[in-house]
Amino acid sequence: MRAVHPAPQGGPLTIGPRLRATRLAQGLTIAQLAEATGLTKGFVSRVERDETSPSVATLLTLCQVLSLPIGSLFEAPEHEVIRLDEAPHINFGGSLVEERLLTPRSEAGIQLLRSVLDPGASGGDDFYTITCELEVLHVLSGGITLRFPQHDVELAAGDTVTLKGREPHTWVNATGGRSEVLWAIVPAAWSGSR
């Protein structure tokens, strides 16, 4: 196997916004940071706007004052894009529904699901619960009836309902047409695939 040599980053390296965010998170002004590092306010401002490149020694000084590991300035941002056509199909047990997981499987804080409900689609006749703290349902198009033991809630396009986790409920698409909804589950619950 042939060694592949690393290539330089294609675009400019931007460390200024991370330095600025760290300074602001600590409640420091540019003047306070400049005084603590022995730099001028103008220089610190230019560094935060990526208008100048500090020397390694200056960067180390800034990071020490901010208690910021220097390596964290060069880490890639932590985000993941899920394209709808690549989102995995999941099955929470409903019928006549196509469900896709829109958040990474590794995300434990929230789970976002997109459901396309055919006419007559339902979560079943029996009430169910989801092990979570909070569940949010937003109707993108069409409508859905959210059923609770005591009453039903009719939701139309644009409507959103928030309910506590573990509250018994089910749902049905009785609109006669297709409906599309988003479910947010906090924290993430089961994420099985089909």
trRosetta pair geometry for C-beta under 8 A, 3 or more apart (Angstrom, degrees):
i j d omega theta_ij theta_ji phi_ij phi_ji
9 13 6.3 100 65 -72 150 85
12 50 7.1 112 133 171 129 132
13 74 7.5 -20 -154 -115 120 84
14 17 6.1 19 153 14 110 104
14 18 7.9 124 126 -6 76 96
14 50 5.2 -42 -130 -87 77 151
15 18 5.6 -63 -166 42 55 112
15 19 6.0 55 141 -23 82 106
15 47 7.9 -39 90 174 97 87
15 50 7.1 133 44 -95 57 96
15 59 7.6 10 123 -133 159 120
15 73 4.5 26 -136 -176 112 117
15 74 7.5 -24 -92 -68 109 63
16 19 5.7 -59 -148 37 32 110
16 20 6.1 29 158 -18 69 107
16 47 5.7 176 -107 143 93 51
16 48 4.5 116 -169 -171 95 24
16 49 5.5 -111 172 19 157 9
16 50 4.0 -127 1 -47 134 74
16 51 7.9 64 -80 2 157 61
17 20 5.6 -53 -143 39 33 112
17 21 6.1 35 157 -21 67 105
17 48 7.3 94 -76 -174 31 69
17 50 7.5 -24 -21 -31 78 113
18 21 5.7 -49 -142 36 31 111
18 22 6.4 31 156 -18 62 106
18 68 7.9 140 143 -172 100 147
18 72 7.3 -173 175 124 140 89
18 73 5.4 166 87 -124 146 70
19 22 5.9 -59 -152 37 29 110
19 23 6.4 29 152 -19 65 107
19 47 6.5 -32 76 128 161 105
19 48 5.6 -124 86 -102 109 75
19 62 6.2 -10 -138 156 126 134
19 66 7.1 -154 -148 -34 72 168
19 68 7.6 -172 -113 61 62 169
19 73 7.3 19 -55 -112 84 116
20 23 5.7 -55 -148 36 31 112
20 24 6.2 27 156 -15 67 108
20 48 4.1 92 -66 -155 106 115
21 24 5.9 -56 -145 40 29 108
21 25 6.2 34 155 -24 64 108
22 25 5.7 -53 -145 34 29 113
22 26 6.6 17 157 -9 62 109
22 66 4.9 63 131 179 127 134
22 68 5.1 1 -155 -79 163 137
23 26 6.1 -71 -157 42 28 103
23 28 4.8 -89 -169 69 80 108
23 30 7.5 52 157 -84 153 54
23 33 5.5 -34 -129 -63 127 145
23 48 7.5 -58 20 -100 142 131
23 66 6.3 -72 -75 -110 67 121
24 27 7.5 43 -176 -73 36 26
24 28 7.5 -102 -76 51 24 67
26 66 6.7 -161 -3 -144 151 76
28 32 4.6 -130 -161 83 88 126
28 33 5.2 94 143 -53 131 92
28 36 8.0 -53 -150 6 139 139
28 66 7.9 -119 26 -105 151 84
29 32 4.7 100 51 4 77 99
29 33 7.1 -145 92 -1 42 85
30 33 5.8 -59 -149 41 33 108
30 34 6.0 36 153 -22 68 108
30 41 5.1 86 130 -150 110 89
30 44 5.2 161 -162 99 92 127
30 45 5.7 24 -148 -68 151 86
30 48 7.6 -99 -106 -4 110 148
31 34 5.7 -54 -144 37 29 113
31 35 6.3 29 156 -19 64 106
31 41 5.5 -13 -91 -96 62 122
32 35 5.8 -54 -148 36 30 110
32 36 6.3 25 156 -16 64 109
33 36 5.8 -57 -145 39 31 109
33 37 6.1 9 162 -3 66 115
33 39 7.8 -21 127 56 80 111
33 44 5.5 140 99 -151 114 154
33 62 7.5 36 179 -136 114 83
33 65 6.5 125 -146 121 75 140
33 66 7.5 13 -127 -68 114 96
34 37 6.3 -72 -143 48 24 96
34 38 7.9 -114 171 64 55 8
34 39 5.1 -103 -140 81 71 76
34 40 6.0 -12 -155 161 128 14
34 41 4.6 -78 -39 -75 163 57
34 43 7.4 123 -120 56 106 90
34 44 4.9 -120 -76 -11 90 140
35 38 7.8 30 -174 -68 25 34
36 65 4.7 125 124 -145 123 134
37 44 7.3 129 51 -84 137 118
37 58 7.7 71 170 -158 126 74
37 61 5.0 111 -148 139 100 113
37 62 5.9 11 -109 -85 150 60
37 65 5.3 -90 -70 -23 92 155
38 61 7.5 -65 40 174 99 149
39 43 4.9 -112 174 79 108 127
39 44 5.4 122 105 -53 127 93
39 58 6.9 83 -83 -151 129 110
39 61 7.7 141 -34 104 113 133
39 62 7.8 -2 -6 -76 147 95
40 43 4.5 95 58 4 86 102
40 44 7.1 -155 91 -4 46 84
41 44 5.8 -57 -149 39 32 109
41 45 6.1 35 153 -22 66 108
42 45 5.6 -55 -147 36 30 114
42 46 6.4 28 155 -18 65 105
43 46 5.8 -55 -148 37 32 109
43 47 6.4 34 152 -20 65 104
43 52 7.1 -70 -151 67 70 149
43 54 7.9 92 166 -94 105 100
44 47 5.7 -53 -149 35 32 113
44 48 6.4 31 153 -18 65 106
44 62 7.8 154 -123 -111 92 118
45 48 5.8 -57 -149 37 30 110
45 49 6.5 14 156 -6 64 110
46 49 5.9 -64 -145 47 32 102
46 51 4.2 -89 -161 69 83 109
46 52 4.4 38 134 10 120 111
47 50 7.5 28 -178 -79 33 32
47 51 7.7 -84 -57 47 20 72
47 52 6.0 -57 -76 69 60 91
47 54 5.3 18 -114 -39 126 113
47 58 8.0 -141 -95 135 147 123
47 62 7.3 -138 135 -88 158 160
54 58 3.8 -121 -179 93 113 123
54 59 4.8 147 95 -57 119 80
54 62 6.9 76 92 -10 174 135
55 58 4.6 95 52 8 78 102
55 59 6.9 -143 93 -5 40 88
56 59 5.7 -56 -147 38 31 112
56 60 6.3 35 153 -22 65 104
57 60 5.7 -52 -150 34 30 113
57 61 6.5 32 151 -20 63 104
58 61 5.6 -52 -151 34 34 114
58 62 6.5 36 152 -19 66 103
59 62 5.7 -50 -148 35 33 112
59 63 6.3 30 155 -15 65 108
59 70 6.5 87 137 -134 103 114
59 73 7.7 -99 -172 27 119 170
60 63 5.8 -59 -147 41 30 109
60 64 6.2 32 155 -22 66 106
60 70 6.3 -28 -103 -79 63 139
61 64 5.8 -53 -146 34 29 111
61 65 6.5 26 157 -16 64 106
62 65 6.1 -60 -151 37 28 107
62 66 6.2 8 158 -2 65 115
62 68 7.8 -27 125 49 77 122
63 66 5.9 -66 -140 51 29 101
63 68 4.6 -106 -147 74 75 89
63 69 7.0 -5 -176 157 124 7
63 70 4.6 -29 -108 -78 177 77
63 73 7.3 -93 -90 -31 121 126
64 67 7.4 23 -175 -76 31 40
68 72 6.1 -112 177 57 87 127
68 73 7.3 75 142 -51 121 94
69 72 4.7 95 74 -12 91 105
70 73 6.1 -41 -174 12 49 115
70 74 8.0 23 144 -2 67 104
71 74 6.1 -70 -164 41 48 102
71 75 6.9 62 144 -44 75 96
72 75 5.6 -35 -148 4 45 119
75 78 8.0 -2 138 -44 116 87
80 104 4.9 50 76 -56 150 129
82 86 6.8 -145 -169 84 62 95
82 87 5.2 67 163 -92 112 90
82 101 7.8 -96 -166 113 156 68
82 102 5.4 160 90 -165 140 52
82 103 6.8 -131 -8 -93 151 15
82 104 6.8 -161 -60 -62 118 62
83 86 4.3 59 67 23 97 108
83 87 6.9 -145 87 -35 44 77
84 87 5.5 -33 -146 -1 33 118
84 100 6.9 83 -158 110 67 161
84 102 7.6 -13 -102 -109 67 98
84 114 7.2 -26 -133 47 100 161
87 100 4.0 76 110 171 122 119
87 101 5.9 -170 179 68 97 52
87 102 5.5 -22 -128 -92 143 54
87 114 7.2 60 105 33 162 117
88 100 6.7 149 79 -152 35 72
88 101 5.1 -6 64 40 90 109
88 105 7.6 16 26 -57 145 111
88 193 5.3 -59 166 -113 126 118
89 98 7.0 -66 -130 -165 105 79
89 99 6.7 100 -162 77 64 61
89 100 6.0 -50 -98 -96 46 69
89 101 8.0 101 177 2 3 84
89 193 6.5 92 80 -157 66 81
89 194 5.5 -67 114 51 108 94
90 99 5.1 -67 69 108 79 109
90 100 6.8 124 13 -129 86 19
90 101 4.9 76 -24 -41 129 102
90 113 6.8 -89 57 -123 131 114
90 191 6.3 -76 -117 -162 140 57
90 192 6.2 117 -152 79 89 55
90 193 5.8 -71 -101 -104 64 51
90 194 6.8 124 -149 -4 21 90
91 94 7.8 -147 -162 37 67 67
91 99 6.5 147 -92 48 35 121
91 192 6.5 -53 53 95 80 104
91 193 7.7 85 8 -171 86 21
91 194 4.4 66 -20 -46 123 127
92 99 6.1 32 5 13 97 177
92 113 7.4 14 -28 -145 134 168
92 123 7.7 -32 111 -131 107 94
92 190 7.6 136 -113 79 79 109
93 123 7.0 54 95 -162 92 68
93 124 6.5 -31 137 -28 105 129
93 128 7.3 122 80 -73 145 171
94 97 4.2 14 104 24 124 142
94 99 7.2 109 41 -38 118 126
94 115 7.5 39 50 -147 156 136
94 117 7.9 -61 149 -112 145 95
94 121 6.3 42 160 177 118 95
94 122 6.3 -165 -154 100 91 34
94 123 4.8 -51 -98 -102 97 51
94 124 6.9 -127 -113 -25 52 79
94 171 7.8 -25 -112 65 128 99
95 121 6.3 -167 92 -143 59 61
95 122 5.9 4 48 53 94 73
95 124 7.2 105 -5 -71 101 67
96 117 6.9 61 115 -163 89 62
96 118 4.1 -100 172 55 105 111
96 119 7.6 -70 159 70 146 37
96 120 5.7 47 47 91 170 84
96 121 3.7 -135 92 -93 101 77
96 122 7.3 48 42 11 107 60
96 173 7.7 -121 103 42 119 122
97 115 5.4 -14 -171 -165 115 107
97 116 6.9 155 -158 76 60 49
97 117 5.2 -16 -107 -105 91 67
97 118 7.1 -136 -74 13 43 80
97 121 4.6 106 -62 -160 87 132
98 115 7.0 152 78 -154 47 54
98 116 4.6 -4 55 53 100 102
99 113 5.5 -7 -168 -175 104 116
99 114 7.1 156 -152 80 53 47
99 115 4.8 -15 -99 -100 81 83
100 113 6.9 153 75 -157 42 65
100 114 5.0 -12 57 57 96 96
100 115 7.9 -176 21 -76 64 41
101 105 7.0 50 134 -76 152 74
101 111 7.0 -52 -143 -167 96 94
101 112 7.6 109 -166 78 53 57
101 113 6.1 -35 -102 -103 50 75
101 191 6.0 65 -111 -151 151 103
102 112 4.3 -57 68 100 109 103
102 113 6.6 177 7 -100 93 20
102 114 5.6 79 -44 -17 122 101
102 182 7.9 -30 14 -137 149 101
103 107 4.6 -83 156 54 114 146
103 110 6.2 -174 -94 100 168 81
103 111 5.6 -143 47 -134 132 41
103 112 4.7 108 -31 27 105 88
103 188 7.2 -133 90 -96 138 123
104 107 4.6 109 65 -19 84 100
105 191 5.3 166 -132 125 84 151
107 110 6.4 -35 145 58 120 62
107 111 7.1 157 94 -85 104 59
107 188 6.0 129 106 -48 74 145
108 187 5.7 4 155 -180 71 123
108 188 5.3 -120 -148 32 34 116
109 186 7.0 -9 160 -138 60 83
109 187 5.6 -81 -145 -129 26 91
109 188 6.8 45 56 -18 23 95
110 184 6.1 -20 -168 -167 110 94
110 185 7.0 143 -162 74 57 50
110 186 5.1 -19 -106 -95 79 82
110 187 6.8 -91 -68 -139 37 48
110 188 6.1 56 117 -59 10 82
111 183 7.9 -8 108 110 87 92
111 184 7.3 150 77 -158 51 45
111 185 4.3 -15 58 59 103 102
111 186 7.8 -166 22 -68 69 41
111 187 7.7 73 -13 156 92 46
111 188 3.7 107 -46 -125 104 81
111 189 6.0 -100 24 26 152 67
111 191 6.5 -149 -128 -80 133 106
112 182 6.5 -13 -168 -171 92 103
112 183 7.2 158 -155 82 43 54
112 184 5.4 -12 -102 -103 75 74
112 185 7.9 -167 -72 21 31 71
113 182 7.0 152 79 -159 51 52
113 183 4.3 -6 56 56 104 102
113 184 7.9 -168 22 -73 71 31
113 185 7.3 32 -4 -6 108 108
114 180 7.1 -3 -175 -172 91 94
114 181 7.6 167 -153 87 49 43
114 182 5.7 -23 -100 -102 66 73
115 180 7.1 169 88 -151 53 49
115 181 5.1 -11 60 61 100 88
115 182 7.7 174 19 -88 77 24
115 183 6.6 42 -10 -10 116 108
116 178 6.4 -6 -177 -173 89 113
116 179 7.6 164 -158 85 46 45
116 180 5.3 -15 -105 -103 68 83
117 121 3.8 -144 -163 59 87 147
117 142 7.1 -150 63 94 104 153
117 144 6.7 96 29 -94 164 106
117 173 4.0 155 138 -45 130 148
117 178 6.6 151 79 -161 56 59
117 179 4.4 -12 58 62 110 93
117 180 7.2 -169 17 -78 78 31
117 181 6.8 24 -13 6 118 106
118 121 5.0 118 53 -47 64 107
118 173 7.1 151 84 74 32 145
118 178 6.1 -32 -113 -105 42 81
119 173 6.3 -128 -128 115 31 109
119 175 6.9 -114 -114 71 81 69
119 176 5.4 15 -127 -155 126 22
119 177 6.1 29 -73 -46 103 7
119 178 7.0 -73 -39 -66 71 47
120 172 7.7 -34 -159 -168 33 93
120 173 6.6 -25 27 76 14 88
120 174 7.6 60 -92 -99 42 50
121 172 7.2 164 91 -154 51 49
121 173 4.4 32 51 22 90 120
121 179 7.7 -135 46 44 126 102
122 125 7.6 42 135 -55 142 50
122 170 6.9 30 176 160 93 110
122 171 6.5 -175 -149 95 59 56
122 172 4.2 -6 -106 -106 98 78
122 173 7.1 -137 -67 17 58 68
123 128 6.6 -123 153 25 117 121
123 169 7.8 35 79 121 157 73
123 170 4.1 -162 79 -159 114 78
123 171 4.6 74 -7 38 118 76
123 172 7.3 -105 17 -60 75 56
124 128 6.9 66 57 -26 124 120
124 170 5.8 -108 67 -139 68 133
125 170 7.3 73 176 134 8 174
126 170 6.9 134 90 -64 34 142
127 147 7.4 -124 -95 109 89 97
127 148 7.6 61 -121 -146 128 37
127 149 6.1 -29 -61 -62 160 87
127 168 3.9 47 151 174 131 104
127 169 6.0 47 -149 -25 93 6
127 170 5.3 -121 -108 -24 49 99
128 168 7.0 143 61 -143 13 68
128 169 7.2 -50 58 67 60 50
128 170 6.2 86 14 -82 85 85
129 165 7.6 82 -179 169 95 63
129 166 4.7 30 -172 -144 131 46
129 167 6.8 153 -120 57 94 22
129 168 5.6 -55 -64 -86 92 56
129 169 7.7 93 -92 22 54 70
130 135 6.0 99 57 -76 132 134
130 165 6.2 -92 87 -147 80 84
130 166 7.3 -115 66 -66 45 41
130 185 6.1 -88 144 -133 146 126
130 189 5.1 -70 -178 -80 104 165
131 165 6.8 43 -175 175 22 122
131 166 6.8 38 -108 -74 44 89
131 189 5.7 134 64 -126 74 105
131 190 7.9 80 42 -25 104 89
132 135 6.0 104 79 -61 132 86
132 165 3.9 -153 85 -113 60 129
132 166 7.6 -173 49 -31 52 69
132 185 4.8 -120 -91 -176 166 90
132 186 6.0 109 177 70 115 36
132 187 6.2 -158 -138 50 85 47
132 188 7.7 -115 -108 129 114 3
132 189 5.1 -76 -56 -60 109 106
133 164 7.4 -62 170 -158 48 68
133 165 4.7 -80 -110 -3 2 133
133 186 5.6 -56 60 107 97 82
133 187 6.5 58 7 -5 104 68
134 162 6.7 -15 -169 -168 103 97
134 163 7.6 152 -156 83 57 40
134 164 6.6 -51 -103 -126 58 39
134 165 5.8 -59 -35 -37 22 91
134 184 7.9 -9 115 110 95 94
134 185 7.7 164 89 -154 57 38
134 186 4.4 -4 60 59 98 108
135 162 7.4 156 84 -156 49 50
135 163 5.2 -18 64 65 97 87
135 164 7.7 22 21 106 85 11
135 165 6.1 120 -24 -89 92 63
135 167 7.8 -132 31 39 122 102
135 183 6.9 -22 -167 -167 92 94
135 184 7.2 157 -158 83 43 58
135 185 5.6 -3 -110 -107 78 70
135 186 7.6 -164 -74 25 36 72
136 160 6.5 1 -176 -174 97 104
136 161 7.3 173 -152 87 53 45
136 162 5.0 -15 -104 -104 83 77
136 163 7.9 168 -84 22 39 62
136 183 7.2 149 80 -160 54 45
136 184 4.2 -1 55 53 104 105
136 186 7.7 34 -3 -3 100 108
137 144 7.3 -101 162 79 133 143
137 146 6.6 153 59 -81 159 135
137 155 7.1 160 114 30 115 177
137 160 6.8 168 87 -152 51 56
137 161 5.1 -2 55 55 98 90
137 163 7.9 12 1 8 102 104
137 171 7.9 169 -131 -88 160 149
137 181 6.0 -6 -170 179 90 126
137 182 7.4 158 -155 83 44 53
137 183 5.6 -12 -102 -105 72 72
137 184 8.0 -152 -66 24 32 70
138 159 7.5 -179 -146 96 52 43
138 160 4.5 -11 -102 -103 80 93
138 181 6.6 157 81 -162 46 73
138 182 4.6 -6 58 57 99 100
138 184 7.7 37 -3 -7 104 102
139 142 6.9 -120 -172 74 108 65
139 143 6.3 20 -158 -118 151 40
139 144 5.8 -163 -98 14 116 103
139 155 4.9 165 -29 137 137 109
139 156 6.3 -178 96 124 153 18
139 157 5.4 -121 123 -104 105 32
139 158 6.6 -28 79 27 92 28
139 159 5.1 23 29 55 118 81
139 160 7.4 -148 13 -73 71 48
139 179 6.8 -46 -150 -173 99 112
139 180 7.7 113 -167 83 57 52
139 181 5.2 -36 -107 -104 54 90
140 157 6.7 -19 128 -137 24 84
140 180 4.3 -47 67 101 116 100
140 181 6.2 -170 9 -95 85 28
140 182 6.3 83 -40 -18 107 93
141 157 5.1 12 -121 -106 34 118
141 178 7.6 23 105 108 112 83
141 179 6.3 -170 96 -147 65 51
141 180 4.7 36 41 35 94 100
142 156 8.0 -134 125 -150 31 56
142 157 6.5 105 34 -63 26 95
142 173 6.9 8 145 -148 136 113
142 175 5.2 177 -173 52 95 166
142 177 5.6 -151 -117 93 108 97
142 178 5.9 -124 -65 109 145 44
142 179 2.8 -131 91 -101 141 75
142 180 6.4 115 19 11 111 58
143 154 6.8 2 180 -176 124 83
143 155 6.0 167 -157 91 75 56
143 156 4.7 -28 -100 -107 106 55
143 157 6.9 -77 -69 -30 68 65
143 173 7.3 135 87 -142 60 73
143 174 7.9 -53 99 60 106 65
143 175 4.5 132 51 -75 99 128
143 179 5.8 -103 44 -106 30 133
144 155 5.2 -10 61 62 79 107
144 171 5.5 2 174 -174 113 120
144 172 7.3 154 -162 77 69 34
144 173 5.6 -46 -108 -91 72 71
144 175 7.8 -54 -66 -26 38 114
144 179 5.6 160 -58 140 86 159
144 181 5.8 1 -25 -62 147 143
145 152 5.4 -8 -177 -174 106 118
145 153 7.1 152 -161 75 56 45
145 154 5.6 -24 -106 -102 79 63
145 155 7.4 174 -91 20 28 76
145 171 6.4 157 83 -157 54 65
145 172 5.1 -14 59 61 105 84
145 173 7.6 172 16 -92 79 22
145 174 5.5 9 -4 16 128 113
146 152 7.0 149 78 -163 48 62
146 153 4.5 -15 61 60 101 100
146 155 6.3 45 -10 -10 104 119
146 161 6.1 -108 10 56 163 161
146 169 6.1 -8 180 -174 91 127
146 171 5.2 -27 -107 -101 55 94
147 152 5.1 -24 -105 -108 68 84
147 153 7.9 -160 -73 24 27 68
147 169 6.2 147 80 -163 54 70
147 170 5.0 -17 63 66 109 78
147 171 6.3 -180 13 -88 83 33
147 172 6.7 37 -21 1 121 98
148 151 5.7 9 62 57 105 58
148 152 7.1 -178 26 -87 71 33
148 153 7.2 46 -6 -10 107 99
148 167 7.3 -29 -124 153 110 107
148 168 6.9 109 -148 94 67 74
148 169 5.2 -33 -91 -103 67 87
149 168 5.8 38 -30 92 109 123
153 161 6.1 97 123 -97 150 154
155 159 4.1 -153 -157 91 86 135
155 160 7.9 99 -148 -60 129 12
155 161 6.2 -100 -83 -21 136 115
156 159 5.4 91 52 -10 55 121
163 167 5.0 -106 163 49 116 143
163 169 6.8 52 117 -25 171 152
164 167 5.1 101 70 -35 80 116
165 185 8.0 87 -102 -157 105 81
165 186 7.9 -122 -57 74 119 64
173 178 7.9 1 172 -147 151 30
173 179 4.9 -160 -129 21 124 127
175 179 5.9 112 22 -55 140 115
185 188 6.2 85 96 -125 101 37
185 189 5.0 -61 149 -1 147 103
188 191 6.6 -7 170 -47 117 117
